[in-house]
């Protein structure tokens, strides 16, 4: 009932007055036409020496115009028959053609629009707070929304088009309709009480969003994405709290994972004094050993909390083998990571350059990051306007001659950076067939294609959506929650009462849940990589690392365990 009432209200607003008057004018013309035809009918019948009532005249006119033509009243003269044809043809035009289209255009379509607007919300309920406002519907937003749903954190996606908002709403995302440049939009979305605003459109609109939000609130954090270098300062001046260049960050991350050139530990996350780093086993003395034989914990004090094998993350055991393709996930202090680099870190310069397929923003950022590390590279690009210098090779990466010219046979690594996932999958299969021993690092734009790229032969796959979403998520509650990769989290929990007095070994957290304890905090300090004999005390906090499934498992097993805060 409320929906119908709101639609009626919408139809009688000033915005719809023009449509209503157009309908009224049409019916006035139609009524006048029927009246004139009925009058002419009356006089033509008198001309034929027959007489009918005025009501019969209207009856005959409407039956002929509507093409019903009962045939109970007809003209005998040619003049009357010509008049009948005129009435019939005008009826076809006005009643059967113009009336339906006029009704649809000026009544039915506005009614559907009113119905859609009534379904699509434009504001958040009173009392909404600590929510996140997302200003674009893209893979990054989808990734964020799914995480917010998982952790039961409020969010809303702002969309300007009503129909698009309804489509997103049908996918079970929380959406609101509003103009991204209108302050009233953000007032209706309770921006003063929001935890974060994410501006992830194009640079000019992001600037407009930041400036508009700052008119309403000077304190709400704003995260903005910048495509151009020149936009960073402008977005900061407009009021953005954090400005990121996600495409450049992706290129830098891809470059850091060129494993054939360095075996040093690369820090990818931090919680207080605890550092999380990735380090390749490739071309180190660790290859061929088990984790127990490596004696990393005994000699350095660092803890291997996970291993990546072709994109699959596993919690390691003492017998986990370390292969050339193994990527170690290390947890430790800054001193421990330095000790690891002194023992295993090596920088090796290869005579052949790293090969980058795709010269877009991500490809150029990858090349710049490699150049900062004094690593030579070649970029294959098929668009002439993107060719910058002698490091660029014009041509298609799917052409064997172009790949040979770029040095595919000698290159230590190939980085695939195009923005089209099917192309990336194709190039991964092609490069793996040409060089079974080469390291292949690929970009993924959609989450569902990560596993496909690994299956195709990629050693490492980095998702633009995951990287950007993880960066934003880690901003919400630093030192409490850290997402390292898709499905891999570091989180803090309060030690449950049933663990108090037990040692870490006696708790069997690792074997029962799949989560690894990387640090234990008390009121005074943080114990990084605690010994198995460490005993839990009251009010201790555990810093755990594990997959989403392992995280869910530990809370199901210990109902009294309390998460400090995901957000």
N, C-alpha and C positions, 0 to 999 in steps of 0.2 A: 504493500500500500504506500509506504514511504517512497519507494522507487517510482511508482506511477505519478505521485504528487510532484516529485522533483522534476520529472519529465514535463509535466504540464506547466510548471512554473517556468521551465526553460523555454517552452514554446511561446509564452506570452511576454517574454522579456523584450526590451527595446531592440536587442540584436535580431530578433525574429519578426519584428513588426513589418519589415519590408516584405517578407515572405507571406505573411498573413494578408497584407493588403493586395498582393499580387493574386492570391487565391480569391479574395473577395471580388476584385475587378473581373477576373475570368468568369465567375459565376453570374455577375451582373450582365456581362455581354451575352452569356449563354441564355439567361432568363429573357433578355430583350429579344434575342433571336427566336426563341420558342414562342414568345408573345406575338411577334410580327408574323411568323408562319401560321399561327393559329388564327390570326385575324384574316390573313389572305385566304386560308382554307375556308373560312366562313363565307367570304364574298364570292369565291370561285364556285362554291356549292350553290349559292343563290343564282349565279350565272347559269348553272346547269339545272335550274328550277328545282333544287333540293335544299332543304333547310335542316341544320343540325344545331344543337345547343353549343354554347361556348365551351363547356366542359368537354364535349365530344371533340371539339377542335384541338384542344390541348392533348387529349388522348390520342388522336390520329397523328399529330405532330411528333409526339414522343415515341410512338411505336415505329414510325417511319425512320426517324433519326437514329434510333437505336438498332435499326435493321431487323426488328422483330417481324414487322409486316404481317399482321394477322390476316389482312385481306378482307375484313368485314366491311370496310369503307374504302371505296375506290372512286376515282374520277372516270368519267365517260368521255370527256373531250380531250383533244391533244394538248390544249393549254394546261389542263389539270394534270395530265401525265407528265408534261415537262416540269411543272411545279413539283410534282412528287419526286422526280429525279433530282432536282435542286435540293430539296429537303433531305433526301437520302444521302447525297454526296456530302453536304455540309455536316450531316450527322456523323458520317464516317470520319471526317476530319476533326470535328470538335468533340464528339462523345467517345469515339473509339480510339482516337490518337492523342489529341491534345489534352483531354481530361486526365487520362492515366499518367501521362508524363508530367503534367502540371501538379497532380496530386503527389506523385513520387518526389518531384524536385522541391516543392514548397511545403510539403507536410511530412511525407513518410521518411525522407532522408534526414530532415531536421529532427524528427522523432527518434530515429536510430542514433543520431549524433548525441541527442540528449540522454538516451539510454546508455550509450558508451561512457559519456562524461559522468553519469551517475555511478557507474561501476568503478571507474578509475579514480582513486583517492587523490586529493590535492593537498591534504594536510595530515599531520600526525596527531594522535590523540594527546590530550592534555596529560602532563606528567611524564611524557617521554623524555628521557635524558640518557647521556653516555652512549648515544647511538652514533653511527658513522653515515655520513651523507656521501653517496657516490654519484658522480655527475656524468657518467657515460656507461653505456652497455656494450662491453667488449670482452674479450677473453680474460683480461685482468680482473674486471669487475665480476665476471662469473666465478673465477677462482676465489676471489675475496668473499663473495656472497655465500659460496658453499662452505668456506671456513667459518664464517659468522654463524651460519645455521648449525654447524657442528658444535661450536662452543656456546650456542644460545646467546649470541650477542646481537643486539638490535642494529639494523641498518636499513637504509632506503635508497633505491636507485631513482634518480630524477630523470624523467624523459619528457621531452617537449611535445611529442606527437601522441595523441590519445590512443590511436589504433595500435601503435607500437607498444605503448604502455600496457594495453590489454593483452597483447601477445606475450609480453614478458611476464605479466601477472599469471597467465595461464600455465607458465612454466614453473610456477610456485616460487617466484622471486618477489620480494617486497618492493613495490614501486609506487611512485607518486608522479603526477603530471604537473609540470611547471616550466616557466621560462627561465633558463639558466642565468639570464642577465637581469632578472627582476628581483629586487630585494624582498618583495612580498612572498616570493616562492620560499626563500630561506626562513622568513619569519614563520610561515605556516609549517615549516619542517623543524621548528624549534632549534635553530642553529645555535642560539645562545647556550643551550644545554648539551650540545653535541660533543662527542669525544674527538671527532676528527671530520674534516671535509677533504675529499679526494677530488682534485681537478685533473682529469685525465682525458681531455679532449685535445684540440689543437692549441697551439701556443697563444693565439690571440684570445680565444674563448677562455682559456685557463686564466689569463690575465684579468679578463672581465669578471670571471667567477671570484677570484681572490679579492679583487677590488670591491665587488658587491658585498661579499661576506664581511669584509672589514668595515663596511658602513654600519653593520648591525652589531658585530662583536669584535672586540680587539684582542680577545683571549683564545678563542677557539683555534686549535692547530689546523693548518691548511697544508696539505701535501700536493705538490703540483709536478706534472711531468713536462719537460722541455725538450722539444725536438731539435731546436737550433741552439748553438752556443750563445748567441746574442740574447736569447730569451731568458737566460738564467737570471741575469741582473734585473731585468724588467719584472719578472715574476716575483723576485724578492722585494723589489720596491712596491709592488702592488699589494704586498702583505702576506705572501706565502711563507710559512714557517720553514718548510723543507722543500727544496727544488731538486729533482732528480732528472737525469737524462738516461732513461731506462734502456734505450737502444745502445747508447755508449757503454753503459754498465754491462749489458749483455756481451758486447764485443770484448770488453776488458776481461770478463769472466771466461769467455771462450779462449782468449789468448793465455790466460793464466793456467789453463788446463792443457796446454800444449806440453805433454809430459816428456816428449823426447828431448827437450832442451834443458830441463832443470828437474832435479829431484828434491828440491827444498820444500819445506812445509809451507803451505799457503793458508793463512788465517782466514776463516770464512764466518766466524761468529764469536761473540764474547758475552759472558755474563759475569759482571764484576771482574775479578782477577782470573777467572777461568777462561782459557782460550780454546777454541775448537778450530782445528786445521785439517786440511787435506794434504796428503803426501803420496806420491806414486812409489810403488815398489820397483817399477821398471828401472833397469840399469843400476841397481844398488845390490849390495851384498845380501839383502834380505830375500831376494828371489830364490826359490827352491827350498826355503826353510818353512817350518811351521811357526805359528805365533809363539809357542813355548820355546822353540829353539832360538828365536830372535832375541830373547831376553831384554826386550826394550824396557819393561817395567823395572827389572832388577838393575840394569846398568844406567838408565837415564831417569827413571821414575815416571816416564810418560805412559799413558794408558791408551791402548788401541780399543776404542769403544765401538768401532764398526768397520766394515770393509765393503767397498763397492766392487762388484764384478759385473761388467757390462750393463750398468744401470740398475742392478739388483743389490739392495742393501741387506746385509746380514749382521747379526750380533755374533762376533767371533768367539770361538772356543780355543782352548790351548792347542788343538790339533788342526786349526784352520790353516791351509797352505797359502803361502804368499807367492803369487804368480806374476809374470810380467804385466798382466792386465789389471792387477789388484791396485785399488786406490784405498789407502789407509785413512781412516778418520781418527785423528788424534785428539786427546784432551789433556791439557796440562797448563802449566804456568808459562810465562814468557821465557824464563830461564831454561825450563825443560825443553821448549821448542828450539831455543838457540843451541842447546846441547845436541839435539837431534840433527839440526842442520850441520853442525860441526862434524858429526860422525858420518852422516849419510847424504847431506846436501851437496850436490855438485851442479855446476853450470857447464854445459858442453856446447860448444859452437860447431854446428854442422855446416859443411861446405854448401849443401843444397838448401834453398830457402823453403820455408813453410808455404804451403799452397792454400789460398783462400778462394773459395768459389762464391762469387757474388760481391759486387762492389758498392752495395748500398750503404746506409748509415751503419749497420752492424758490421759489415765487412770492412769499412774504412776504420771504424773504431778498433776492430781486431788488429788491423795492420798497425795503427798508431801505438797500441799497447805492446805489440811485438817489437816495434822499433825502439820503444823506451827500454826494452830489455836487450837491445842490440842484437835482435834476431831478424835476419833477412826474411823477406816474404815476397810472394807474387800473387796478385789478385786477377782472377779471370772475370771479365765483365763484358756482357754483350751489348750494352748501351754505350754508344760512342760518347755521349755527353758526360758520362761519369768517369771517363778515362782522365787521370790526373798527371801521371808521370811514367817513367820507364818501368816502374814496378807493376804497372797494369798491362794486362795482355787482353787485347780485343778479340772476342770470340765467344762461342758457346762452350760451357763446361761439359756438355754432353758430347762434344766433338773430340774424338781420340787425338786428332792432330793438334788441337789447341791444348789438350792436357799434356801431351808429349812436349810441346813447346814450352809449357810452364814448368816442366820438370817433375811430372808425376812419378817417374821411375826412381828418382833419387830423393824426393822430399821425405823428411822424417814424419811429417803430419799433414793432414788436410783438414781444413775447417770449412764446413758447409754453412753458409749464412743467408741463403735466400729466404724471402718471406712467404714462400709457398711450400707447404709441407709435402705434397705429392712430388714436387721437384726435388726436395731434399731426400726423400726416400729413394727416388730413382738414382740420384747422384751417389748416394751411399752404397747402393748395390753395385753400381758401375765401378766406383773407386775400389771397393773391396775385391771385386773380380780382377781388376787390373793389378792391385797391390795387396795380396793377402796379409802382408806383414805391416802395413802402414797404420798409423794411429788415425782414426777418423773421429772428429768431433763435429757434432751437428746441432743446429738450432731447430727447435720445435716451436710452432706457434700455438697449437692446440694440444691440450693434455692427452687427448686420446691417441695422438700420434707418437708419443714418447716410446711406448713399447714397440710400435711398428719400426721405428728407426733403429732401436736396439736389435730387433730381429733381422733387419736389413743388413746389419754389420757394423753399426756405429759403436765405438768404444765408450763415448760419453755423449749424452744428449742434455742440452740445457733449454729449458722452456722460458720463453719471454714472459708468458703470463705468470708462471710460478715465481720467477725471479722478482718481478715487479710486485706481485701480491705479497711475497715473503718480506720484502723490504718494508712495505707499508704495515704489515702485521707486526713486525718486530719493533716498529715505532710506538705502538700503542702502549705497551708495558715493557720497557727495557728492563733487563736484569730479572724478569719474571718468566718470560716466555720467549723462546727463540726457535723459529722454524728454519732448519738448515736446507731442506730440500722438500720436494713434493712427498708428503707422507712421513717425513722424519722430523721429529720435534725434540727440543730440550725444554723441560718444564720443571717447576718447583712444587713440592708437596710438603706438608707437615707430616712428620713421622707419626704413624698411628700408634695408639697406646699399646697394642699387642706387640710392637717391635721394641718398645723401651726395655733396655737391659740386655737385649740380644746383640750378638755380633753381626756384622754384615754377612759373614759366611752362613751363620745360623738362619738368617732371614730368608735365604734362597730366593731373593728377588729376581736375580738374573735368570735362573733356571725355570722358575715358575711363571714369570710374566714376559720375559724377553726384553725387559728394560734393564739398562746398565746404569749403575750409580757412578756418576763422574765426580761428585763433590758432596760433602756434608757440611752444612753451616750451623754454627751455634751463635750465641749472642756476641761472641768476641771475634771469631775468625772463620775462614772457610778452609776446610781440609780438602785439598784437591787430590783425586785418585786415592781415596782412603784404603788402608790395608784391610784384608778380610777379617782381621781380628778386631777392627774398630767396633766399639759398642755404642748403640744408640742411647741418647739421653732424652729427657723430656724437652719439648719445644725445639728439637733439632729439625732442620729442614733438609730434605733430600733434593739434589739436582739430578734428574734422570734424563736419559736419552733413549729414545725408542720410536718405533713406528706408531702410526695411529692405532693399529690393532693392539699393540703391546700396551699403549697408554690406556686404552679402554679396558684391557684385561686386568690391569693392576687395580683399577677402581672397582671393578666388579668383584675381585677377590677380597678386597679390603674395603668394605663399605664405610668404615670409620675414617678412612684416609681422606684428607681434605686438600684439595688443590688450593694453593695460595691465591692465584688469580691468573686466568688465561688472558684477561684484558682488564 
